[in-house]
């Protein structure tokens, strides 16, 4: 099975919205191919809390601020 890339847009990146995606990823990760990756595309009109970024990274979710989304286009297209 090919690895999957899971992308979740988060309009208001807060502790609660990050935890919601972390829980969803954790619940389904074991049934996905081993090399699957998760990305959280975050609205960065307001500063994003370091705690939110750290929480996502701790669960192997790559946080991507909206203004930096171009940096992952090739990775997501692969």
FINUNU-257817 format. One record per residue (C-alpha): x, y, z; residue number from 0; residue in three letters. Coordinates in pm, 1 decimal. Example, Ala and Ser with C-alpha at 12.3 -4.5 7.8 and 13.67 -1.06 7.14 Angstrom:
BEGIN
<X=1230.0&Y=-450.0&Z=780.0&pos=0&code=ALA>
<X=1367.0&Y=-106.0&Z=714.0&pos=1&code=SER>
***
This chain:
BEGIN
<X=0.0&Y=0.0&Z=0.0&pos=0&code=UNK>
<X=119.7&Y=349.6&Z=-84.1&pos=1&code=UNK>
<X=179.0&Y=589.5&Z=206.2&pos=2&code=UNK>
<X=-98.0&Y=841.3&Z=252.6&pos=3&code=UNK>
<X=-72.2&Y=1213.0&Z=314.2&pos=4&code=UNK>
<X=-341.7&Y=1343.1&Z=542.6&pos=5&code=UNK>
<X=-399.1&Y=1718.6&Z=525.7&pos=6&code=UNK>
<X=-613.8&Y=1906.7&Z=774.7&pos=7&code=UNK>
<X=-677.4&Y=2279.9&Z=750.6&pos=8&code=UNK>
<X=-714.0&Y=2450.2&Z=1086.7&pos=9&code=UNK>
<X=-867.1&Y=2796.3&Z=1069.5&pos=10&code=UNK>
<X=-812.9&Y=2880.5&Z=1435.9&pos=11&code=UNK>
<X=-502.0&Y=2696.6&Z=1555.8&pos=12&code=UNK>
<X=-562.3&Y=2666.2&Z=1929.4&pos=13&code=UNK>
<X=-482.4&Y=2397.6&Z=2181.8&pos=14&code=UNK>
<X=-831.6&Y=2251.4&Z=2139.5&pos=15&code=UNK>
<X=-827.5&Y=2242.9&Z=1758.9&pos=16&code=UNK>
<X=-477.7&Y=2091.7&Z=1761.3&pos=17&code=UNK>
<X=-587.5&Y=1824.3&Z=2010.2&pos=18&code=UNK>
<X=-887.9&Y=1741.9&Z=1794.7&pos=19&code=UNK>
<X=-663.7&Y=1670.8&Z=1494.1&pos=20&code=UNK>
<X=-405.2&Y=1490.5&Z=1709.3&pos=21&code=UNK>
<X=-678.5&Y=1258.6&Z=1838.6&pos=22&code=UNK>
<X=-815.9&Y=1195.7&Z=1489.9&pos=23&code=UNK>
<X=-467.4&Y=1117.9&Z=1356.1&pos=24&code=UNK>
<X=-382.4&Y=894.8&Z=1652.4&pos=25&code=UNK>
<X=-708.3&Y=700.9&Z=1615.5&pos=26&code=UNK>
<X=-653.9&Y=619.9&Z=1248.1&pos=27&code=UNK>
<X=-275.2&Y=609.8&Z=1217.4&pos=28&code=UNK>
<X=-238.0&Y=237.9&Z=1291.2&pos=29&code=UNK>
<X=-464.6&Y=133.1&Z=1002.5&pos=30&code=UNK>
<X=-279.3&Y=348.6&Z=749.2&pos=31&code=UNK>
<X=32.1&Y=243.5&Z=558.5&pos=32&code=UNK>
<X=344.8&Y=277.1&Z=777.2&pos=33&code=UNK>
<X=501.5&Y=574.1&Z=596.6&pos=34&code=UNK>
<X=184.4&Y=786.5&Z=602.0&pos=35&code=UNK>
<X=223.4&Y=1148.4&Z=709.3&pos=36&code=UNK>
<X=-9.7&Y=1411.0&Z=850.1&pos=37&code=UNK>
<X=-0.4&Y=1783.2&Z=781.8&pos=38&code=UNK>
<X=-185.1&Y=2060.4&Z=962.0&pos=39&code=UNK>
<X=-221.8&Y=2370.4&Z=747.0&pos=40&code=UNK>
<X=-265.2&Y=2653.4&Z=993.8&pos=41&code=UNK>
<X=-419.7&Y=2995.0&Z=944.3&pos=42&code=UNK>
<X=-142.4&Y=3229.5&Z=1049.9&pos=43&code=UNK>
<X=-323.6&Y=3563.4&Z=1024.9&pos=44&code=UNK>
<X=-272.0&Y=3570.6&Z=1400.8&pos=45&code=UNK>
<X=47.1&Y=3441.3&Z=1565.1&pos=46&code=UNK>
<X=42.4&Y=3065.3&Z=1620.4&pos=47&code=UNK>
<X=124.1&Y=2951.9&Z=1972.0&pos=48&code=UNK>
<X=449.8&Y=2763.5&Z=2011.8&pos=49&code=UNK>
<X=261.5&Y=2514.8&Z=2228.5&pos=50&code=UNK>
<X=29.2&Y=2433.1&Z=1936.9&pos=51&code=UNK>
<X=323.2&Y=2378.9&Z=1701.3&pos=52&code=UNK>
<X=505.1&Y=2165.0&Z=1956.7&pos=53&code=UNK>
<X=196.8&Y=1952.4&Z=2029.1&pos=54&code=UNK>
<X=148.6&Y=1878.1&Z=1659.6&pos=55&code=UNK>
<X=516.0&Y=1792.5&Z=1612.4&pos=56&code=UNK>
<X=509.7&Y=1563.1&Z=1917.2&pos=57&code=UNK>
<X=257.3&Y=1346.4&Z=1732.7&pos=58&code=UNK>
<X=447.7&Y=1353.5&Z=1402.5&pos=59&code=UNK>
<X=207.4&Y=1599.7&Z=1244.9&pos=60&code=UNK>
<X=384.5&Y=1859.1&Z=1034.4&pos=61&code=UNK>
<X=248.7&Y=2206.9&Z=1108.8&pos=62&code=UNK>
<X=242.6&Y=2426.0&Z=797.7&pos=63&code=UNK>
<X=153.6&Y=2793.0&Z=835.7&pos=64&code=UNK>
<X=-69.4&Y=2903.1&Z=548.6&pos=65&code=UNK>
<X=185.3&Y=3161.4&Z=434.3&pos=66&code=UNK>
<X=441.2&Y=2878.4&Z=395.3&pos=67&code=UNK>
<X=215.4&Y=2627.4&Z=221.6&pos=68&code=UNK>
<X=416.6&Y=2648.0&Z=-100.2&pos=69&code=UNK>
<X=703.1&Y=2480.3&Z=87.5&pos=70&code=UNK>
<X=514.1&Y=2148.8&Z=103.2&pos=71&code=UNK>
<X=347.4&Y=2141.5&Z=-237.7&pos=72&code=UNK>
<X=604.4&Y=1907.1&Z=-392.6&pos=73&code=UNK>
<X=603.3&Y=1685.2&Z=-84.2&pos=74&code=UNK>
<X=227.5&Y=1652.9&Z=-94.7&pos=75&code=UNK>
<X=221.7&Y=1590.8&Z=-469.7&pos=76&code=UNK>
<X=473.6&Y=1304.8&Z=-447.8&pos=77&code=UNK>
***
